[in-house]
Amino acid sequence: MSKQTFYERLQEQLEELISAETDWLANLANAAALLYHELTDVNWVGFYLLQGKELVLGPFQGRPACVRIPLGKGVCGNAAQKRSTIVVPDVHEFPGHIACDPASRSELVVPWISGDTLIGVLDLDSPMLARFDSEDAKGLERMIPVLNRYAIPRR
């Protein structure tokens, strides 16, 4: 199966999983679990949600993680600040990388934007070098519209 087909099906699975539930937190938790278990060679999948000028840990799957990340710091903070997806083939070569799990070797971060509002980021780590590519980035960006329909945090 091509990556494009895989991500189209994953988007459909996500929609089916969370569309009937109205609780945003439950939907984010299930989204993290679905992505973690459906994607191969990942050791962390989760969300950081924008609060003020920092990202705060949200639902995730994997080892315990950093709780707060300032905008502009690390891969997550940079993706959020720039509002653009970042693919990092080798996290040890990313200036200012924040190492929560020393086993992580590559990372992909997708900013979660609804309208003009930054909600947070979707963060994925892998113990493999160069695990993620532009096709993965495009595929995971497909999840954002589903999250915008069913998982916007209510504060």
trRosetta pair geometry for C-beta under 8 A, 3 or more apart (Angstrom, degrees):
i j d omega theta_ij theta_ji phi_ij phi_ji
1 5 4.9 -118 -176 86 94 124
1 6 5.4 116 122 -61 117 86
1 9 8.0 -25 178 6 147 140
2 5 4.6 94 58 9 83 101
2 6 6.9 -141 97 -7 44 87
3 6 5.3 -52 -146 36 35 117
3 7 6.2 27 159 -14 68 106
3 135 4.4 68 102 148 150 132
3 136 6.9 -82 -167 -68 136 59
3 139 6.1 -104 159 -52 95 142
4 7 6.2 -60 -149 40 27 103
4 8 6.4 31 152 -21 64 106
4 135 6.9 -88 -58 -158 71 108
4 138 8.0 -19 -104 101 79 123
4 139 7.1 -147 -110 -85 39 102
5 8 5.6 -52 -146 34 32 114
5 9 6.4 29 156 -15 65 106
6 9 6.0 -64 -156 39 27 107
6 10 6.2 27 150 -21 66 109
6 139 7.0 1 88 -140 90 147
7 10 5.2 -48 -139 37 38 115
7 11 6.3 45 157 -23 65 99
7 135 7.9 -164 -16 161 139 81
7 136 7.9 170 -73 -129 131 41
7 138 7.4 123 97 103 171 76
7 139 2.9 -126 -98 -147 153 106
7 140 7.2 -96 -133 -47 124 42
7 142 5.6 118 156 32 110 143
8 11 5.8 -51 -152 32 29 112
8 12 6.7 29 148 -16 61 105
8 142 7.3 -90 -91 176 45 166
9 12 5.5 -53 -151 37 36 114
9 13 6.3 39 150 -22 67 103
10 13 5.5 -49 -147 34 34 114
10 14 6.4 37 153 -21 65 103
10 34 7.6 142 -162 145 87 110
10 35 7.5 72 -175 -104 126 70
10 38 5.8 149 -117 128 108 152
10 139 7.1 58 50 172 133 108
10 142 7.7 107 81 85 97 124
10 143 7.5 -48 123 -76 104 103
11 14 5.7 -51 -149 34 31 113
11 15 6.5 31 153 -18 63 105
11 142 4.6 -71 -79 135 133 118
11 143 6.2 -143 -106 -83 80 58
11 146 6.2 -178 -160 -34 80 137
12 15 5.8 -55 -149 36 31 111
12 16 6.3 30 154 -17 65 107
13 16 5.8 -58 -148 39 30 110
13 17 6.1 31 154 -23 66 110
13 34 6.3 173 125 -168 114 133
13 38 7.1 140 83 -82 158 158
14 17 5.6 -58 -146 35 29 113
14 18 6.3 -13 171 12 66 111
14 31 6.0 47 -144 -122 109 86
14 34 5.9 161 -94 101 76 156
14 35 7.9 25 -87 -57 117 87
14 143 5.9 60 22 -131 177 92
14 146 5.0 88 113 128 119 163
15 18 7.0 -79 -139 50 21 82
15 19 5.3 32 173 -46 66 118
15 146 5.1 -115 -77 -127 80 122
15 149 7.9 22 -124 67 91 138
15 150 7.8 147 -132 -5 57 144
16 19 6.5 -38 -117 14 17 114
17 30 5.4 -167 152 147 120 127
17 31 7.5 153 94 -80 131 57
17 34 5.8 -142 -6 -69 174 146
18 21 5.6 -72 -157 43 57 107
18 27 4.0 83 -151 -141 123 99
18 30 5.8 167 -79 81 97 128
18 31 6.3 -6 -49 -60 145 93
18 146 7.1 105 59 160 123 106
18 150 4.6 132 128 125 110 147
18 151 6.4 -18 169 -55 150 106
19 149 7.5 -6 -113 116 81 123
19 150 5.8 -104 -100 -84 44 146
21 26 5.5 -107 164 97 144 123
21 27 5.4 177 88 -70 119 93
21 30 7.6 110 31 14 155 147
21 150 7.2 78 70 -177 77 115
23 26 4.1 59 90 15 115 112
23 27 6.5 170 90 -14 60 87
24 27 5.6 -60 -149 39 32 113
24 28 6.4 31 155 -19 68 103
24 150 7.5 165 -111 145 66 52
24 151 4.9 116 -152 -156 77 47
24 152 6.0 -83 -120 70 137 37
24 153 5.4 171 128 -98 147 38
24 154 5.9 152 8 -2 141 87
25 28 5.8 -50 -147 34 32 108
25 29 6.4 34 153 -19 64 105
25 59 6.9 140 -169 -43 68 123
25 153 7.6 61 -69 -115 74 81
26 29 5.7 -54 -149 36 32 113
26 30 6.4 26 155 -13 65 107
27 30 5.9 -56 -145 41 31 107
27 31 6.2 36 153 -24 65 106
27 147 7.8 150 133 -130 116 65
27 150 5.1 -157 -155 135 157 99
27 151 4.1 -141 105 -92 123 97
28 31 5.4 -51 -144 34 33 115
28 32 6.4 35 156 -19 65 102
28 47 5.6 -65 -168 17 120 152
28 58 5.9 -56 153 153 147 124
28 59 4.3 145 121 30 98 132
28 147 7.5 59 -97 -137 79 106
28 151 5.0 127 -61 -165 77 127
28 153 7.8 8 -39 -70 144 87
29 32 6.0 -54 -152 34 29 110
29 33 6.5 26 152 -15 63 108
29 59 4.1 -131 -86 -140 60 148
30 33 5.5 -54 -145 39 35 112
30 34 6.1 39 156 -23 68 104
31 34 5.8 -52 -145 34 29 111
31 35 6.4 23 159 -13 63 108
31 47 7.7 50 87 -40 119 124
31 59 7.5 103 55 93 86 131
31 143 7.1 121 -164 -177 119 126
31 146 7.9 159 -113 109 124 115
31 147 6.6 49 -116 -92 167 99
31 151 6.4 -27 -19 -73 143 164
32 35 6.2 -60 -147 40 27 106
32 36 6.1 28 156 -22 64 112
32 45 5.5 163 -159 113 73 92
32 46 5.0 28 -131 -107 129 61
32 47 6.5 -106 -72 -9 114 91
32 59 4.7 -158 -1 127 142 97
32 60 5.3 -136 -160 -119 148 26
32 61 5.1 162 146 -13 99 91
33 36 5.7 -57 -144 37 28 113
33 37 6.2 10 165 -6 65 113
33 61 5.6 121 -97 -60 52 133
34 37 6.4 -72 -147 44 23 98
34 38 5.8 6 165 -8 66 119
35 38 6.2 -64 -132 44 24 101
35 39 5.7 10 175 -8 66 117
35 42 7.8 -35 140 72 84 168
35 45 4.6 -160 103 172 110 152
35 61 7.8 175 73 29 81 126
35 122 7.9 167 -79 -170 177 120
35 124 7.3 -106 150 -93 127 116
35 140 7.8 63 -137 -124 131 101
35 143 7.4 2 -80 -100 126 161
36 39 6.9 -61 -134 40 14 98
36 42 6.3 -131 -137 95 57 126
36 44 7.9 -44 -113 -166 107 17
36 45 4.2 -156 -75 38 80 127
36 61 3.6 -43 -62 74 166 146
36 62 6.9 -151 -125 -45 129 85
37 61 7.7 -72 -35 156 77 172
39 42 4.8 40 103 -9 117 132
39 45 6.9 128 40 -71 133 143
39 124 7.1 -33 103 -147 168 137
41 126 5.2 36 138 -148 87 116
41 127 7.1 -119 -171 47 78 78
41 128 5.0 -8 178 0 129 132
41 131 5.3 -158 119 -135 121 126
42 45 5.6 38 148 -48 143 103
42 62 7.9 -88 140 -80 88 122
42 124 5.6 -59 -134 -169 128 100
42 125 6.6 109 -162 76 78 48
42 126 5.2 -66 -107 -90 51 79
42 131 7.4 148 -82 150 65 153
43 62 5.6 94 145 -133 57 116
43 63 7.2 5 155 -1 100 100
43 101 6.3 -148 118 120 123 156
43 103 5.8 -76 125 102 174 120
43 104 6.2 -143 64 -84 121 76
43 125 5.6 -56 64 101 83 97
43 126 6.4 122 8 -131 84 28
43 127 5.1 70 -25 -34 134 95
44 60 6.7 0 -169 179 84 120
44 61 7.2 175 -145 89 42 58
44 62 3.3 116 -106 -178 68 179
44 63 6.6 -62 -83 34 109 75
44 65 6.7 115 -153 -81 137 123
44 100 7.5 97 -106 84 171 123
44 101 6.0 170 -39 9 135 145
44 104 6.6 -36 17 -84 123 123
44 123 7.2 -22 123 118 104 97
44 124 6.9 162 92 -153 66 38
44 125 4.0 23 49 39 106 113
45 60 6.6 172 93 -154 44 74
45 61 5.3 6 56 51 88 97
45 62 6.5 135 18 -28 52 117
45 122 7.9 -3 -169 -178 80 87
45 123 7.4 172 -146 90 38 58
45 124 5.1 6 -106 -109 78 80
45 125 7.7 -144 -62 27 48 67
46 57 7.3 7 137 -157 138 81
46 58 6.5 173 168 76 96 73
46 59 6.1 -155 -146 109 92 47
46 60 2.4 -17 -95 -106 143 96
46 61 6.4 175 -65 19 92 52
46 62 6.8 -113 -24 25 115 111
46 65 6.8 -152 52 0 150 161
46 122 7.8 -172 104 -150 24 55
46 123 5.9 -16 67 60 67 95
47 58 3.8 -36 92 70 99 125
47 59 5.8 31 33 55 109 71
47 60 6.7 -153 24 -69 57 80
47 112 7.3 7 -140 -17 105 151
47 120 5.6 68 179 112 93 140
47 121 7.0 165 -151 83 58 46
47 122 6.0 -31 -97 -101 74 57
47 123 7.2 157 -99 16 21 86
48 55 3.6 41 150 166 123 119
48 56 6.5 149 -164 63 76 25
48 57 6.0 -40 -109 -95 76 36
48 58 6.1 178 -104 7 19 93
48 69 6.1 -18 -156 33 156 121
48 76 5.4 58 27 -174 152 141
48 80 7.6 -81 93 -60 118 136
48 120 5.1 -169 97 -173 54 110
48 121 5.1 6 53 49 97 92
48 123 6.2 45 -7 -15 102 127
49 55 6.7 139 62 -156 24 70
49 56 5.6 -35 65 62 80 83
49 58 4.6 85 -19 -55 104 125
49 119 6.6 -49 -137 157 78 71
49 120 3.9 -69 -109 -72 39 142
49 153 5.8 58 -145 -26 143 155
50 54 7.6 156 -145 89 55 30
50 55 6.0 -42 -88 -99 52 65
50 56 7.8 113 -136 15 6 81
50 80 6.7 155 -81 -159 107 134
50 118 5.3 84 -34 115 158 96
50 119 6.3 -177 19 161 106 19
50 120 5.0 -154 -16 -80 73 65
51 54 6.3 -24 68 72 78 77
51 55 7.6 113 21 -130 74 19
51 56 4.7 10 13 -6 124 126
53 70 6.7 9 129 -149 89 79
53 71 5.4 -91 -179 9 72 116
54 68 5.1 16 155 -170 139 97
54 69 6.2 158 -168 77 87 39
54 70 5.0 -52 -106 -101 94 47
54 71 6.5 -125 -95 -21 39 72
54 77 7.9 -34 -139 -108 62 108
55 68 7.1 149 78 -156 53 47
55 69 4.4 -14 58 61 105 96
55 70 7.8 -133 17 -54 76 4
55 71 7.1 117 -24 -72 88 63
55 76 5.6 -111 59 141 163 121
55 77 6.4 -143 6 -86 120 70
55 80 5.9 -167 -60 -41 124 162
55 120 6.0 111 -136 -144 99 86
55 121 6.4 -19 -129 18 147 107
56 67 6.6 -4 -152 164 69 72
56 68 5.7 -13 -103 -101 68 73
57 60 6.8 -61 -169 -10 96 129
57 65 5.7 154 -116 86 130 110
57 66 7.0 176 -62 97 116 49
57 67 4.8 -80 1 -136 122 50
57 68 7.4 -83 -13 -55 85 42
58 120 6.6 46 -9 165 138 171
58 153 7.9 -114 -115 -72 136 131
60 65 6.1 0 78 4 168 141
60 123 7.9 -20 -113 66 119 103
62 65 7.0 58 88 -53 109 111
62 101 6.9 -83 159 -46 119 154
62 125 7.1 92 -143 51 166 113
63 100 7.3 167 93 133 104 97
63 101 4.8 120 56 -97 133 120
63 103 8.0 113 -3 31 145 118
64 100 7.6 -134 111 175 57 108
65 100 4.6 21 -142 180 67 155
65 101 7.4 -46 -99 -33 75 96
66 69 6.0 79 115 -62 128 94
66 98 5.7 -22 -25 149 163 131
66 100 4.7 -116 -19 -89 88 115
69 73 5.7 -152 -176 81 80 105
69 74 5.6 -73 -152 42 124 131
69 76 5.1 52 111 83 163 123
69 77 4.9 -139 149 -55 104 102
69 98 6.4 -140 -116 16 111 166
70 73 4.5 66 66 5 87 127
70 77 5.6 34 91 -125 51 144
71 77 5.1 161 -148 -161 21 90
71 80 5.6 -108 -124 97 84 117
71 81 4.6 119 176 -73 95 100
72 77 5.0 -44 48 147 24 111
72 78 6.2 56 -143 -86 33 57
72 81 4.6 58 -68 -48 67 160
73 76 7.9 -5 89 69 66 80
73 77 3.9 44 52 44 55 163
73 78 7.4 -139 63 -39 11 74
73 96 6.1 -124 -154 164 62 125
73 98 6.7 61 143 -47 97 123
74 77 5.0 90 52 16 78 102
74 78 6.8 -141 93 -5 38 93
74 94 8.0 60 -157 125 51 125
74 96 5.9 -126 -72 132 40 90
74 97 5.9 69 -134 -147 75 33
74 98 3.6 -37 -94 -2 136 106
75 78 5.9 -61 -147 39 26 110
75 79 6.2 25 158 -18 65 109
75 86 5.6 -157 -164 95 90 136
75 88 5.6 -89 -107 -19 136 142
75 91 7.2 -73 -37 -125 134 96
75 94 6.0 4 -70 158 98 160
75 97 6.4 20 -30 -121 95 77
75 98 7.5 -125 16 28 75 85
75 107 5.1 123 70 111 174 142
75 109 5.0 159 140 -12 100 137
75 123 7.5 120 98 -131 110 106
76 79 5.9 -57 -145 37 28 108
76 80 6.3 25 157 -16 64 109
76 98 7.5 -51 24 38 104 126
76 109 5.3 -163 -96 -128 54 148
76 121 5.1 179 -151 65 87 155
76 123 5.4 -26 -91 -88 111 129
77 80 5.8 -55 -145 38 30 112
77 81 6.1 27 158 -17 65 110
77 98 8.0 81 0 -12 112 131
78 81 5.8 -57 -141 40 29 108
78 82 5.9 10 165 -2 66 114
78 86 6.1 47 98 -43 110 160
78 96 7.9 121 -44 85 121 126
78 109 7.8 109 68 72 82 147
79 82 6.3 -64 -137 50 23 98
79 83 7.8 88 163 -87 53 10
79 84 6.5 -118 -146 76 65 48
79 85 6.5 19 -143 -129 116 25
79 86 4.5 -121 -80 6 102 110
79 109 3.9 -156 -9 111 162 120
79 110 7.1 -86 173 -85 141 4
79 111 5.2 -165 149 -55 90 88
79 121 5.5 93 93 -120 121 137
80 83 7.2 15 -177 -73 29 52
80 109 8.0 -68 -35 154 72 129
80 111 5.6 143 -103 -113 45 102
80 118 6.1 96 -164 -175 85 138
80 120 7.1 -41 -107 -161 120 35
80 121 5.3 -94 -67 -47 95 117
82 86 7.6 87 58 -53 134 111
82 111 7.7 -148 78 -46 67 141
83 111 5.0 -143 -142 101 46 172
83 113 6.2 51 -150 -66 105 138
83 118 6.4 -111 -97 -89 99 114
84 111 6.6 24 -2 2 12 127
85 108 7.2 1 -175 -174 100 85
85 109 6.8 177 -150 90 57 54
85 110 4.9 -7 -108 -109 100 65
85 111 6.8 -124 -68 9 55 78
85 137 4.7 124 142 -162 146 113
85 140 7.8 137 -130 79 134 107
85 141 6.2 -75 -60 -71 143 112
86 107 7.7 11 107 108 96 97
86 108 7.3 179 91 -148 54 44
86 109 5.0 6 52 52 94 98
87 107 7.9 175 -154 94 37 54
87 108 5.2 -3 -111 -110 70 86
87 132 5.1 -145 -143 112 102 110
87 133 6.6 69 -166 -135 156 19
87 134 6.8 -106 -12 -74 158 52
87 136 7.3 116 -111 71 123 107
87 137 5.4 -84 -57 -61 117 124
88 91 5.4 73 128 -87 131 62
88 93 7.7 178 -170 68 96 84
88 94 4.9 -20 -140 -60 136 137
88 97 7.5 141 178 -101 161 119
88 106 6.0 180 97 -157 71 63
88 107 4.5 10 52 56 115 88
88 108 7.3 -160 25 -72 70 42
88 132 7.9 43 48 57 48 120
89 93 7.7 -5 73 49 83 127
89 106 5.5 -34 -162 -120 27 115
89 129 6.3 38 165 178 80 76
89 130 4.1 8 -151 -90 99 75
89 132 7.7 -141 -92 60 54 74
90 93 4.5 54 91 11 106 110
90 94 7.5 177 96 -22 57 83
90 105 6.5 -38 -129 172 60 79
90 106 6.4 -38 -77 -88 31 79
90 129 5.6 4 -89 -139 87 98
90 130 7.2 -17 -48 -47 76 74
91 94 5.4 -48 -152 20 47 117
91 97 4.7 127 176 -150 88 154
91 99 7.3 126 135 -92 131 84
91 104 5.9 28 8 123 157 97
91 105 6.2 -169 16 -177 100 23
91 106 6.3 -168 -29 -100 88 23
91 107 5.3 71 -82 -8 111 112
91 125 7.9 4 -53 -135 146 98
92 97 7.0 -99 -94 38 24 154
92 105 7.6 -30 -12 -144 98 64
94 97 4.3 93 79 -62 102 108
94 107 7.6 -54 -7 42 159 123
97 107 7.9 160 -139 10 113 146
99 102 6.0 45 171 -90 122 59
99 104 7.1 -174 -140 54 74 111
100 104 7.4 42 59 4 76 141
100 125 8.0 -134 57 -48 106 162
101 104 4.8 94 79 -20 95 103
101 125 6.5 130 51 120 122 159
103 127 4.7 -32 156 -107 96 107
104 107 6.5 41 170 -67 123 97
104 125 4.0 -45 -125 -176 124 126
104 126 6.8 91 -144 60 71 29
104 127 6.4 -86 -102 -86 31 52
105 126 6.4 -56 55 98 82 73
105 127 5.6 64 3 -173 104 32
105 128 5.9 -134 62 93 128 12
105 129 4.9 -75 145 -70 130 58
105 131 7.5 110 79 -16 97 108
106 125 7.3 152 83 -157 47 54
106 126 4.8 -12 62 58 93 104
106 128 6.3 -35 18 89 119 60
106 129 5.7 117 -45 -145 112 28
106 130 5.8 -172 -88 -40 151 16
106 131 4.5 172 68 21 136 91
106 132 5.8 -177 140 16 122 91
107 123 7.1 -20 -166 -166 105 85
107 124 6.8 155 -156 86 56 56
107 125 5.2 -18 -102 -103 83 69
107 126 7.4 -167 -74 19 39 75
107 132 7.4 -52 111 20 16 138
108 123 7.8 158 85 -155 52 42
108 124 4.7 -5 58 59 93 106
108 131 7.9 -108 -22 88 109 94
108 132 3.9 -158 -53 -160 124 171
108 136 6.0 -98 -96 118 167 120
108 137 6.1 -146 -155 -86 121 76
108 140 6.6 121 131 28 132 158
109 121 5.2 0 -173 178 100 132
109 122 7.1 160 -155 81 51 52
109 123 5.1 -5 -108 -107 87 72
109 124 7.5 -169 -75 26 45 66
110 121 6.5 150 76 -162 44 75
110 122 4.4 -6 58 55 101 103
110 137 6.9 157 -84 -153 100 69
110 140 5.1 -155 -36 119 147 111
110 141 5.5 -165 -142 -84 132 65
110 143 7.6 105 89 53 158 105
110 144 6.7 -132 145 -57 125 114
111 118 6.4 -56 -175 -134 112 98
111 120 7.9 -173 -156 111 57 29
111 121 5.4 -48 -107 -102 45 83
112 118 7.3 98 79 -166 61 58
112 119 4.3 -65 112 66 105 105
112 120 4.9 6 46 64 121 64
112 121 5.9 -169 0 -95 89 22
112 122 5.9 100 -55 -25 106 85
112 144 5.7 -174 -127 -126 69 100
112 147 6.2 -59 -144 101 121 148
112 148 8.0 180 -175 -64 90 83
113 116 7.5 -30 -177 -155 108 15
113 117 6.7 155 -159 80 66 43
113 118 5.6 -36 -102 -100 80 54
113 119 6.7 -179 -99 7 22 85
113 144 7.1 16 43 -172 62 139
114 117 5.2 -21 68 65 81 99
114 119 5.5 58 -2 -40 105 119
114 148 4.7 154 -109 -125 101 105
114 152 6.0 27 -60 -105 168 119
119 147 7.8 -173 84 131 157 121
119 148 8.0 -167 -20 -95 151 76
119 152 6.5 -110 -116 -132 140 75
119 153 6.8 147 -162 17 103 99
120 153 8.0 66 -16 -6 124 130
122 140 6.3 -160 104 167 138 116
122 143 6.7 83 -80 82 170 131
122 144 7.5 -128 -9 -77 132 84
122 147 7.9 -159 -62 -37 122 160
124 132 6.9 121 92 -72 120 139
124 140 7.1 -117 -10 -112 139 159
126 131 3.5 -23 82 17 167 164
126 132 6.8 167 0 -28 134 91
128 131 4.2 106 77 -71 105 104
130 133 7.5 34 178 -68 83 86
131 136 7.9 45 127 -42 71 171
132 136 4.4 -115 -150 75 80 150
132 137 6.8 92 167 -50 110 78
133 136 5.5 106 49 10 55 99
133 137 7.2 -103 114 -5 36 93
134 137 5.2 -49 -147 34 39 118
134 138 6.4 39 154 -17 68 101
135 138 5.8 -51 -146 38 32 108
135 139 6.1 34 153 -20 64 109
136 139 5.5 -57 -145 40 31 114
136 140 6.1 22 160 -13 67 108
137 140 6.2 -61 -145 41 25 102
137 141 6.3 31 154 -24 62 107
138 141 5.6 -52 -148 32 30 116
138 142 7.1 44 149 -31 59 95
139 142 5.7 -45 -168 13 36 117
140 143 5.7 -32 -169 10 53 115
141 144 5.8 -28 -170 1 52 118
142 145 7.2 -46 -173 25 45 101
142 146 7.8 38 140 -7 65 108
143 146 5.6 -63 -164 41 50 113
143 147 6.1 49 144 -22 80 106
144 147 5.5 -55 -145 38 35 111
144 148 6.2 39 155 -24 67 104
145 148 5.4 -51 -146 34 34 116
145 149 6.7 33 155 -19 64 102
146 149 5.9 -57 -155 34 33 109
146 150 6.4 -24 166 25 67 110
146 151 7.8 36 124 8 70 111
147 150 6.8 -88 -137 57 25 75
147 151 4.5 -57 -154 53 70 118
147 152 7.4 113 149 -60 73 58
148 151 7.7 -26 -39 50 14 75
148 152 6.3 39 -146 -60 44 103
